[in-house]
Amino acid sequence: MLDRVATRVTGRPLVLSVTLLVVLILLAGCTSAPEPAPAARPAAGRWQPEPGTDWQWQLSGRLDPTVDAPVYDIDGFDRGAAEVAALHRKGRKVICYLSTGAWEEFRPDADDFPAAVLGKSNGWAGERWLDIRRTDVLAPLMEDRIAMCAKKGFDAVEPDNMDGYRNRTGFPLTAAHQLRYNRLIAAAAHRHGLAVGLKNDLPQIPQLVGDFDFAVNEQCAQYEECEELSPFVKAGKAVFHVEYELPVTRFCAQSGRLGLSSLLKKYELGAWRKQCPA
């Protein structure tokens, strides 16, 4: 503030008296900066999973609540508040899986997405990439989904398909579009008091690690990318990681060294899992 006042004054073609300069300094010192808008919920009130926390990821089949893991990641639409509450009674934290970057024809709100925001298939039956540039359309839809997770009692959100800019979506998406959208999703989750995980999108981890509370990754060992997740671990934030095609002997040692929470899963993401040995 003082530097900006001095620059404007000395740029004028006149000489200020010492008295006037003192008055200006005193006035500047008495001016209070505008207070930032209060957050909906302080960061301290959100769950913060630590590196190395074990987890279970189940998105299909009958939910198995007997897996001995402190964290469950389950489907936000398919699972109800009673199931979340039952897991809480067992001392589990529960993550709400949502697809925020792709449209799914089988979701109850599918008809709320206009055709103009639907792009090419993302490789899964009944799913298409979304035009994440259209935040005017997508922001309220995703806000409603995240609010659903909060109402059901989830502790966090796992927003999927958050790297459309690296895929053939049918839209000219850029890294800047993705950063904007990912931060929009993270902010929405935080407004509802939920932690939020960054799904894949490894190149933007340095810019986004401060916006997200943990990371979820698929196949970083297979593609030799796991070290790119280190900023999360260094920040004291968990990295929940799965492999599908490698045996545990091929990735667990590295996972342990990097502090990842790693599992071997099948592509259908049922109850079966094999965790890295302690």
Contacts in CASP RR format, 6 or more apart in sequence:
PFRMAT RR
TARGET T0000
AUTHOR 0000-0000-0000
METHOD contacts of the structure
MODEL  1
MLDRVATRVTGRPLVLSVTLLVVLILLAGCTSAPEPAPAARPAAGRWQPE
PGTDWQWQLSGRLDPTVDAPVYDIDGFDRGAAEVAALHRKGRKVICYLST
GAWEEFRPDADDFPAAVLGKSNGWAGERWLDIRRTDVLAPLMEDRIAMCA
KKGFDAVEPDNMDGYRNRTGFPLTAAHQLRYNRLIAAAAHRHGLAVGLKN
DLPQIPQLVGDFDFAVNEQCAQYEECEELSPFVKAGKAVFHVEYELPVTR
FCAQSGRLGLSSLLKKYELGAWRKQCPA
1 28 0 8 1.000
1 29 0 8 1.000
1 31 0 8 1.000
1 33 0 8 1.000
2 25 0 8 1.000
2 28 0 8 1.000
2 29 0 8 1.000
5 24 0 8 1.000
5 28 0 8 1.000
9 16 0 8 1.000
9 21 0 8 1.000
9 24 0 8 1.000
16 24 0 8 1.000
39 190 0 8 1.000
40 190 0 8 1.000
40 191 0 8 1.000
40 192 0 8 1.000
40 193 0 8 1.000
41 190 0 8 1.000
41 191 0 8 1.000
41 193 0 8 1.000
43 190 0 8 1.000
45 193 0 8 1.000
46 190 0 8 1.000
46 193 0 8 1.000
46 194 0 8 1.000
46 195 0 8 1.000
46 213 0 8 1.000
47 93 0 8 1.000
47 155 0 8 1.000
47 156 0 8 1.000
47 195 0 8 1.000
47 213 0 8 1.000
48 195 0 8 1.000
48 213 0 8 1.000
48 214 0 8 1.000
48 236 0 8 1.000
48 237 0 8 1.000
49 71 0 8 1.000
49 93 0 8 1.000
49 156 0 8 1.000
49 195 0 8 1.000
49 213 0 8 1.000
49 214 0 8 1.000
49 237 0 8 1.000
49 238 0 8 1.000
49 240 0 8 1.000
50 236 0 8 1.000
50 237 0 8 1.000
50 238 0 8 1.000
51 232 0 8 1.000
51 233 0 8 1.000
51 236 0 8 1.000
51 237 0 8 1.000
51 238 0 8 1.000
51 239 0 8 1.000
51 259 0 8 1.000
51 260 0 8 1.000
51 261 0 8 1.000
52 238 0 8 1.000
52 259 0 8 1.000
52 260 0 8 1.000
52 261 0 8 1.000
53 70 0 8 1.000
53 71 0 8 1.000
53 238 0 8 1.000
53 240 0 8 1.000
53 261 0 8 1.000
54 69 0 8 1.000
54 70 0 8 1.000
54 71 0 8 1.000
54 261 0 8 1.000
54 275 0 8 1.000
55 69 0 8 1.000
55 70 0 8 1.000
55 71 0 8 1.000
55 72 0 8 1.000
55 73 0 8 1.000
55 240 0 8 1.000
55 261 0 8 1.000
55 263 0 8 1.000
56 67 0 8 1.000
56 69 0 8 1.000
56 71 0 8 1.000
56 72 0 8 1.000
56 73 0 8 1.000
56 263 0 8 1.000
56 271 0 8 1.000
56 273 0 8 1.000
57 73 0 8 1.000
57 240 0 8 1.000
57 242 0 8 1.000
57 263 0 8 1.000
57 265 0 8 1.000
57 269 0 8 1.000
57 273 0 8 1.000
58 64 0 8 1.000
58 67 0 8 1.000
58 72 0 8 1.000
58 73 0 8 1.000
58 74 0 8 1.000
58 269 0 8 1.000
58 270 0 8 1.000
58 271 0 8 1.000
59 73 0 8 1.000
59 74 0 8 1.000
59 75 0 8 1.000
59 78 0 8 1.000
59 97 0 8 1.000
59 269 0 8 1.000
59 270 0 8 1.000
60 268 0 8 1.000
60 269 0 8 1.000
60 270 0 8 1.000
61 270 0 8 1.000
61 271 0 8 1.000
62 271 0 8 1.000
63 74 0 8 1.000
63 79 0 8 1.000
63 83 0 8 1.000
63 271 0 8 1.000
64 271 0 8 1.000
65 72 0 8 1.000
65 83 0 8 1.000
65 86 0 8 1.000
65 87 0 8 1.000
65 90 0 8 1.000
67 271 0 8 1.000
67 273 0 8 1.000
69 92 0 8 1.000
69 275 0 8 1.000
70 91 0 8 1.000
70 92 0 8 1.000
70 93 0 8 1.000
71 92 0 8 1.000
71 93 0 8 1.000
71 94 0 8 1.000
71 95 0 8 1.000
71 240 0 8 1.000
72 87 0 8 1.000
72 92 0 8 1.000
72 93 0 8 1.000
72 94 0 8 1.000
72 95 0 8 1.000
73 94 0 8 1.000
73 95 0 8 1.000
73 97 0 8 1.000
73 158 0 8 1.000
73 216 0 8 1.000
73 240 0 8 1.000
74 83 0 8 1.000
74 94 0 8 1.000
74 95 0 8 1.000
74 96 0 8 1.000
74 97 0 8 1.000
75 97 0 8 1.000
76 96 0 8 1.000
76 97 0 8 1.000
76 98 0 8 1.000
76 148 0 8 1.000
76 149 0 8 1.000
76 152 0 8 1.000
76 154 0 8 1.000
77 98 0 8 1.000
77 107 0 8 1.000
77 108 0 8 1.000
77 148 0 8 1.000
79 152 0 8 1.000
80 152 0 8 1.000
81 151 0 8 1.000
81 152 0 8 1.000
81 153 0 8 1.000
84 94 0 8 1.000
84 152 0 8 1.000
84 153 0 8 1.000
84 154 0 8 1.000
85 153 0 8 1.000
87 94 0 8 1.000
88 94 0 8 1.000
88 153 0 8 1.000
93 155 0 8 1.000
93 156 0 8 1.000
94 153 0 8 1.000
94 154 0 8 1.000
94 155 0 8 1.000
94 156 0 8 1.000
95 154 0 8 1.000
95 155 0 8 1.000
95 156 0 8 1.000
95 157 0 8 1.000
95 158 0 8 1.000
96 146 0 8 1.000
96 149 0 8 1.000
96 152 0 8 1.000
96 154 0 8 1.000
96 156 0 8 1.000
96 157 0 8 1.000
96 158 0 8 1.000
96 194 0 8 1.000
97 158 0 8 1.000
97 160 0 8 1.000
98 142 0 8 1.000
98 145 0 8 1.000
98 146 0 8 1.000
98 149 0 8 1.000
98 157 0 8 1.000
98 158 0 8 1.000
98 159 0 8 1.000
98 160 0 8 1.000
99 127 0 8 1.000
99 159 0 8 1.000
99 160 0 8 1.000
99 161 0 8 1.000
100 142 0 8 1.000
100 145 0 8 1.000
100 159 0 8 1.000
100 160 0 8 1.000
100 161 0 8 1.000
100 162 0 8 1.000
100 185 0 8 1.000
101 129 0 8 1.000
101 130 0 8 1.000
101 132 0 8 1.000
101 159 0 8 1.000
101 160 0 8 1.000
101 161 0 8 1.000
101 162 0 8 1.000
101 164 0 8 1.000
101 181 0 8 1.000
102 122 0 8 1.000
102 124 0 8 1.000
102 127 0 8 1.000
102 128 0 8 1.000
102 129 0 8 1.000
102 130 0 8 1.000
102 160 0 8 1.000
102 161 0 8 1.000
103 110 0 8 1.000
103 113 0 8 1.000
103 117 0 8 1.000
103 118 0 8 1.000
103 119 0 8 1.000
103 127 0 8 1.000
103 128 0 8 1.000
103 129 0 8 1.000
103 130 0 8 1.000
104 110 0 8 1.000
104 126 0 8 1.000
104 127 0 8 1.000
105 126 0 8 1.000
105 127 0 8 1.000
106 126 0 8 1.000
109 141 0 8 1.000
109 144 0 8 1.000
109 145 0 8 1.000
112 141 0 8 1.000
113 130 0 8 1.000
113 137 0 8 1.000
113 141 0 8 1.000
114 137 0 8 1.000
116 131 0 8 1.000
116 134 0 8 1.000
116 137 0 8 1.000
117 130 0 8 1.000
117 131 0 8 1.000
117 134 0 8 1.000
117 137 0 8 1.000
117 138 0 8 1.000
118 128 0 8 1.000
118 129 0 8 1.000
118 130 0 8 1.000
118 131 0 8 1.000
119 128 0 8 1.000
119 129 0 8 1.000
119 130 0 8 1.000
119 131 0 8 1.000
119 169 0 8 1.000
119 170 0 8 1.000
119 171 0 8 1.000
120 128 0 8 1.000
120 129 0 8 1.000
120 168 0 8 1.000
120 169 0 8 1.000
120 170 0 8 1.000
121 127 0 8 1.000
121 128 0 8 1.000
121 129 0 8 1.000
122 128 0 8 1.000
122 129 0 8 1.000
122 161 0 8 1.000
122 167 0 8 1.000
122 169 0 8 1.000
129 161 0 8 1.000
129 164 0 8 1.000
129 167 0 8 1.000
129 169 0 8 1.000
129 170 0 8 1.000
129 171 0 8 1.000
130 138 0 8 1.000
130 161 0 8 1.000
130 169 0 8 1.000
131 138 0 8 1.000
131 169 0 8 1.000
131 171 0 8 1.000
131 173 0 8 1.000
132 138 0 8 1.000
132 164 0 8 1.000
132 171 0 8 1.000
132 173 0 8 1.000
132 177 0 8 1.000
132 178 0 8 1.000
132 181 0 8 1.000
133 171 0 8 1.000
133 173 0 8 1.000
133 177 0 8 1.000
135 180 0 8 1.000
135 181 0 8 1.000
135 184 0 8 1.000
138 181 0 8 1.000
139 184 0 8 1.000
139 188 0 8 1.000
142 159 0 8 1.000
142 184 0 8 1.000
142 185 0 8 1.000
142 188 0 8 1.000
143 188 0 8 1.000
146 157 0 8 1.000
146 185 0 8 1.000
146 188 0 8 1.000
146 189 0 8 1.000
146 192 0 8 1.000
146 194 0 8 1.000
147 192 0 8 1.000
149 157 0 8 1.000
149 192 0 8 1.000
149 194 0 8 1.000
150 192 0 8 1.000
150 193 0 8 1.000
150 194 0 8 1.000
154 194 0 8 1.000
155 194 0 8 1.000
155 195 0 8 1.000
156 189 0 8 1.000
156 194 0 8 1.000
156 195 0 8 1.000
156 196 0 8 1.000
156 197 0 8 1.000
156 213 0 8 1.000
156 214 0 8 1.000
157 185 0 8 1.000
157 189 0 8 1.000
157 194 0 8 1.000
157 195 0 8 1.000
157 196 0 8 1.000
157 197 0 8 1.000
158 196 0 8 1.000
158 197 0 8 1.000
158 199 0 8 1.000
158 216 0 8 1.000
159 182 0 8 1.000
159 185 0 8 1.000
159 189 0 8 1.000
159 196 0 8 1.000
159 197 0 8 1.000
159 199 0 8 1.000
160 199 0 8 1.000
161 199 0 8 1.000
162 178 0 8 1.000
162 181 0 8 1.000
162 182 0 8 1.000
162 185 0 8 1.000
162 198 0 8 1.000
162 199 0 8 1.000
162 200 0 8 1.000
162 201 0 8 1.000
163 178 0 8 1.000
163 199 0 8 1.000
163 200 0 8 1.000
163 201 0 8 1.000
164 173 0 8 1.000
164 178 0 8 1.000
165 173 0 8 1.000
165 174 0 8 1.000
165 175 0 8 1.000
165 177 0 8 1.000
165 178 0 8 1.000
166 201 0 8 1.000
166 203 0 8 1.000
175 203 0 8 1.000
175 204 0 8 1.000
178 201 0 8 1.000
178 204 0 8 1.000
179 204 0 8 1.000
179 207 0 8 1.000
179 208 0 8 1.000
182 198 0 8 1.000
182 201 0 8 1.000
182 204 0 8 1.000
182 208 0 8 1.000
182 211 0 8 1.000
183 208 0 8 1.000
183 211 0 8 1.000
185 196 0 8 1.000
186 196 0 8 1.000
186 197 0 8 1.000
186 198 0 8 1.000
186 208 0 8 1.000
186 211 0 8 1.000
186 212 0 8 1.000
187 211 0 8 1.000
189 195 0 8 1.000
189 196 0 8 1.000
190 196 0 8 1.000
195 213 0 8 1.000
195 214 0 8 1.000
196 212 0 8 1.000
196 213 0 8 1.000
197 212 0 8 1.000
197 213 0 8 1.000
197 214 0 8 1.000
197 215 0 8 1.000
197 216 0 8 1.000
198 205 0 8 1.000
198 208 0 8 1.000
198 209 0 8 1.000
198 211 0 8 1.000
198 212 0 8 1.000
198 214 0 8 1.000
198 215 0 8 1.000
198 216 0 8 1.000
198 232 0 8 1.000
199 215 0 8 1.000
199 216 0 8 1.000
199 217 0 8 1.000
200 216 0 8 1.000
200 217 0 8 1.000
200 218 0 8 1.000
201 208 0 8 1.000
202 217 0 8 1.000
202 220 0 8 1.000
202 225 0 8 1.000
202 228 0 8 1.000
202 229 0 8 1.000
203 228 0 8 1.000
205 215 0 8 1.000
205 228 0 8 1.000
205 229 0 8 1.000
205 231 0 8 1.000
205 232 0 8 1.000
206 231 0 8 1.000
209 231 0 8 1.000
209 232 0 8 1.000
209 235 0 8 1.000
209 237 0 8 1.000
210 235 0 8 1.000
212 232 0 8 1.000
212 237 0 8 1.000
213 237 0 8 1.000
214 232 0 8 1.000
214 237 0 8 1.000
214 238 0 8 1.000
214 239 0 8 1.000
214 240 0 8 1.000
215 229 0 8 1.000
215 232 0 8 1.000
215 237 0 8 1.000
215 238 0 8 1.000
215 239 0 8 1.000
215 240 0 8 1.000
216 239 0 8 1.000
216 240 0 8 1.000
216 241 0 8 1.000
217 226 0 8 1.000
217 229 0 8 1.000
217 239 0 8 1.000
217 240 0 8 1.000
217 241 0 8 1.000
217 242 0 8 1.000
217 260 0 8 1.000
218 241 0 8 1.000
218 242 0 8 1.000
218 243 0 8 1.000
218 244 0 8 1.000
219 242 0 8 1.000
219 243 0 8 1.000
219 244 0 8 1.000
219 245 0 8 1.000
220 226 0 8 1.000
220 228 0 8 1.000
220 229 0 8 1.000
220 241 0 8 1.000
221 241 0 8 1.000
221 243 0 8 1.000
221 246 0 8 1.000
221 250 0 8 1.000
221 251 0 8 1.000
221 254 0 8 1.000
221 255 0 8 1.000
221 262 0 8 1.000
222 243 0 8 1.000
222 244 0 8 1.000
222 245 0 8 1.000
222 246 0 8 1.000
222 251 0 8 1.000
226 241 0 8 1.000
226 251 0 8 1.000
226 254 0 8 1.000
226 255 0 8 1.000
226 258 0 8 1.000
226 260 0 8 1.000
227 258 0 8 1.000
229 239 0 8 1.000
229 241 0 8 1.000
229 258 0 8 1.000
229 260 0 8 1.000
230 258 0 8 1.000
232 238 0 8 1.000
232 239 0 8 1.000
233 239 0 8 1.000
233 258 0 8 1.000
233 259 0 8 1.000
233 260 0 8 1.000
238 261 0 8 1.000
239 258 0 8 1.000
239 259 0 8 1.000
239 260 0 8 1.000
239 261 0 8 1.000
240 261 0 8 1.000
241 255 0 8 1.000
241 260 0 8 1.000
241 261 0 8 1.000
241 262 0 8 1.000
241 263 0 8 1.000
242 262 0 8 1.000
242 263 0 8 1.000
242 264 0 8 1.000
242 265 0 8 1.000
243 250 0 8 1.000
243 251 0 8 1.000
243 262 0 8 1.000
243 263 0 8 1.000
243 264 0 8 1.000
243 265 0 8 1.000
244 264 0 8 1.000
244 265 0 8 1.000
244 266 0 8 1.000
244 267 0 8 1.000
246 264 0 8 1.000
247 264 0 8 1.000
248 264 0 8 1.000
248 274 0 8 1.000
248 276 0 8 1.000
248 277 0 8 1.000
251 262 0 8 1.000
251 276 0 8 1.000
252 262 0 8 1.000
252 276 0 8 1.000
252 277 0 8 1.000
255 261 0 8 1.000
255 262 0 8 1.000
255 276 0 8 1.000
256 262 0 8 1.000
256 276 0 8 1.000
262 275 0 8 1.000
262 276 0 8 1.000
263 273 0 8 1.000
263 274 0 8 1.000
263 275 0 8 1.000
263 276 0 8 1.000
264 273 0 8 1.000
264 274 0 8 1.000
264 275 0 8 1.000
265 272 0 8 1.000
265 273 0 8 1.000
265 274 0 8 1.000
266 272 0 8 1.000
END
